[in-house]
Amino acid sequence: MKLKSLLIVLLATIGVVACRKKDDPVAANNTNTNTTPQDSSTQLKISFDNVVNGMAVQLTTGKYANANGDSFSVTMYKYYISNISLYTDANAEYKESESYHLVNEDLKDSKSFTIKNLPAGNYVKIKFLIGVDSARNVSGAQTGALDPLNSMFWDWNTGYIMAKIEGTSTNATGNNFAFHIGGFTGFYNTLRWVTLTLPANAIVAKGKQPGIHIRSEIKEWFQTPNLIDFSKMSFVASTGTKAVNIADNYADMFSVDHIDN
């Protein structure tokens, strides 16, 4: 009887644990590998400026031309920045926890964010992922920047849209173009790492808030290594070779404009 009672209690306990909602998992590499003591007053601001030919993009009204000579305007521009790492001049690395940010040109507040509690030091390099890592692509419904309501999610099989641009062009079919770039496994993986050396040290110290200003050059979506001709390709909204080609193009769209100290 005692054994039977023990089994009943054990099964009931397993049932309760199984019914609990799982916490959103954190990507395994999002940990602070720097052993320097942290100070709650030390922080760093990162800002993204979306540009065409070095000038701030103007949604809808701006008139531009890609490397193929196609005229275009941009009506929507979004991308994920995740898994941010910062490196000091002593080669110490700090990895932001819960490092998922959705930059949306149409939402001013989304284009900058502050990383708090950094170890003090002179930071010389930043590394990040364009898109959402594979672990979070298969983690079910999430919140915040990863909320499906942000219109950057397809389904449980194809996962997140890493980056998205839409616009108009008289050279495109129906005078519109849309590139929704996703895919996180195998040959159709569109995740791209970016590493940028800072033009000057970002000095993190108590009571200071340095800033890193990063530019995203939109014209890079349409050139090198794959020249985009809107008359031949103006719509991508699924995983595949076309999405990979676009991701290869925009992998080098970021550069550091300047540092505020």
C-alpha positions in Angstrom: 0.0 0.0 0.0 2.8 2.4 0.9 4.4 1.8 -2.5 1.1 2.3 -4.3 0.5 5.6 -2.4 4.0 6.8 -3.3 3.5 6.1 -7.0 0.2 8.1 -6.9 1.9 11.1 -5.3 4.8 10.9 -7.8 2.5 10.8 -10.8 0.4 13.7 -9.5 3.6 15.8 -9.1 4.8 15.1 -12.6 1.3 16.1 -13.9 1.5 19.5 -12.2 5.0 20.2 -13.5 4.1 19.2 -17.0 1.1 21.6 -17.1 3.2 24.7 -16.1 3.9 27.2 -18.9 7.6 27.1 -19.8 9.6 30.2 -19.4 10.9 31.8 -22.6 14.3 30.2 -23.0 17.4 32.4 -23.3 19.9 31.7 -26.1 22.7 29.7 -24.6 25.4 32.2 -25.5 23.7 35.2 -23.9 25.8 35.3 -20.7 28.2 37.7 -19.2 31.7 36.2 -19.7 33.4 39.3 -18.1 34.4 38.7 -14.5 34.8 42.5 -13.8 32.4 43.6 -11.1 29.3 45.4 -12.5 27.9 48.7 -11.4 24.2 49.5 -11.8 25.1 53.0 -13.0 27.2 51.9 -15.9 25.4 51.8 -19.3 25.8 52.1 -23.0 23.3 53.4 -25.6 23.1 51.9 -29.0 21.4 53.8 -31.8 20.5 52.7 -35.4 20.2 55.2 -38.2 18.6 53.9 -41.4 20.0 55.6 -44.5 20.2 55.5 -48.3 23.4 56.8 -49.7 24.3 58.0 -46.3 21.3 60.2 -45.8 18.4 59.4 -43.4 15.7 57.4 -45.3 12.4 59.2 -45.8 9.6 56.7 -45.7 7.2 56.9 -48.7 8.4 60.4 -49.9 12.1 59.6 -50.5 13.0 58.8 -54.1 16.1 56.6 -54.6 17.8 54.3 -57.2 19.4 50.9 -56.6 22.6 49.7 -58.2 20.6 48.3 -61.1 19.2 51.8 -61.9 15.7 50.9 -60.6 13.9 53.8 -58.9 12.3 53.1 -55.6 10.7 54.5 -52.4 10.6 52.7 -49.0 7.4 52.4 -47.2 8.4 49.9 -44.4 11.8 48.9 -42.9 12.3 46.5 -40.0 15.0 44.1 -38.8 16.0 42.2 -35.7 19.3 42.8 -33.8 20.1 40.1 -31.3 22.8 38.3 -29.3 24.8 41.5 -28.8 28.4 41.1 -27.5 30.7 44.0 -26.6 34.5 43.8 -26.3 36.9 45.9 -24.3 40.5 46.9 -25.2 41.6 44.1 -22.8 39.7 41.6 -25.0 37.1 41.0 -22.2 33.6 40.2 -23.6 30.2 41.2 -22.3 27.1 39.4 -23.7 23.8 41.1 -23.2 21.2 38.8 -21.7 17.7 38.6 -23.3 19.3 40.3 -26.3 16.5 40.7 -28.8 15.6 44.1 -30.4 13.3 44.9 -33.2 14.3 48.1 -35.1 11.4 49.7 -37.0 12.0 52.8 -39.0 8.4 53.9 -38.4 8.9 53.8 -34.6 11.4 56.3 -33.3 11.8 54.7 -29.9 12.7 51.3 -31.4 15.8 52.7 -33.1 17.8 53.1 -29.9 18.1 51.1 -26.6 20.3 51.1 -23.6 22.4 48.2 -22.3 22.7 48.6 -18.5 25.0 47.2 -15.8 28.1 46.8 -18.1 31.4 46.3 -16.5 33.4 49.6 -16.6 36.0 49.7 -19.4 37.0 50.9 -22.8 34.9 49.1 -25.4 36.4 48.8 -28.9 34.2 46.3 -30.8 30.6 45.2 -31.1 29.2 41.9 -32.5 25.5 41.1 -33.1 23.2 38.8 -35.1 20.9 40.1 -37.8 17.8 38.1 -37.0 16.5 35.8 -34.3 18.7 32.8 -33.3 17.5 29.2 -34.0 16.7 28.5 -30.4 14.1 31.2 -30.2 12.7 30.4 -33.6 11.4 27.1 -32.2 10.4 28.3 -28.7 6.7 29.0 -29.3 4.7 32.2 -28.7 6.8 34.9 -27.0 6.5 38.5 -25.9 8.2 41.9 -26.3 10.3 42.3 -29.4 9.5 38.6 -30.3 5.8 38.9 -30.0 4.1 37.6 -33.3 1.9 40.7 -33.2 4.9 42.7 -34.4 4.2 41.1 -37.9 7.7 39.6 -38.0 6.7 35.9 -37.6 5.5 33.3 -40.1 4.7 30.1 -38.3 6.2 27.4 -36.1 8.0 25.7 -39.1 9.5 28.7 -40.8 9.9 31.0 -37.7 10.8 34.7 -37.6 11.2 37.2 -40.4 14.8 38.4 -39.8 14.4 41.6 -41.8 11.7 43.2 -43.9 11.6 45.9 -46.5 8.7 47.1 -48.6 8.3 49.9 -51.1 7.2 51.1 -54.5 9.0 51.0 -57.8 7.9 51.6 -61.4 10.3 48.8 -62.4 8.7 46.2 -60.1 5.8 44.0 -60.9 2.6 45.9 -59.9 4.8 48.8 -59.0 5.5 47.3 -55.5 8.3 45.3 -54.0 8.5 43.4 -50.7 11.4 41.4 -49.3 10.6 39.4 -46.1 13.7 37.5 -45.3 13.5 34.4 -43.0 14.9 30.9 -42.6 17.2 29.6 -39.8 18.3 26.1 -40.8 20.4 24.3 -43.4 21.0 25.8 -46.8 18.2 28.3 -46.3 19.7 29.9 -43.1 19.5 33.7 -43.4 21.0 34.5 -40.0 24.1 36.7 -40.4 26.7 37.8 -37.9 28.1 41.3 -37.9 31.3 42.4 -36.2 32.2 46.2 -36.1 35.3 47.8 -34.8 34.6 51.1 -33.2 36.3 54.2 -34.6 37.0 55.4 -31.0 36.7 53.8 -27.6 33.2 53.8 -26.0 34.2 54.6 -22.4 31.9 53.0 -19.9 32.3 54.3 -16.4 30.1 55.2 -13.4 27.8 58.2 -14.2 28.6 58.1 -17.9 26.4 57.0 -20.9 28.5 56.6 -24.0 26.7 55.9 -27.3 27.4 53.9 -30.4 25.7 55.2 -33.5 25.3 52.5 -36.2 24.2 53.1 -39.8 22.1 50.7 -41.8 22.6 51.4 -45.5 19.5 50.2 -47.3 21.0 50.2 -50.8 23.1 47.2 -49.7 20.0 45.1 -49.8 20.1 45.3 -53.6 23.8 44.8 -54.5 26.9 42.8 -53.8 27.2 39.9 -54.1 23.8 39.7 -55.8 22.6 42.5 -58.1 18.8 42.9 -57.7 16.7 43.8 -60.8 13.2 44.7 -59.6 11.8 43.6 -63.0 13.0 40.1 -62.4 12.7 39.9 -58.6 10.4 42.1 -56.6 8.8 39.8 -54.1 10.2 37.4 -51.5 8.1 36.1 -48.7 9.3 32.5 -48.0 12.5 30.7 -47.2 14.7 29.7 -50.1 17.6 30.7 -52.3 16.2 34.2 -53.0 16.0 35.0 -49.3 19.6 33.7 -48.8 20.8 36.0 -51.6 19.2 39.0 -50.1 20.6 38.1 -46.6 24.1 37.8 -48.2 23.6 41.3 -49.6 22.6 43.1 -46.4 25.1 41.3 -44.2 27.5 44.2 -44.8 24.9 47.0 -44.5 26.0 48.1 -41.0 28.8 50.5 -40.2 29.6 52.6 -37.1 29.1 56.3 -37.8 30.4 57.8 -34.5 30.8 57.3 -30.8 29.4 59.6 -28.1 31.4 59.8 -24.8 
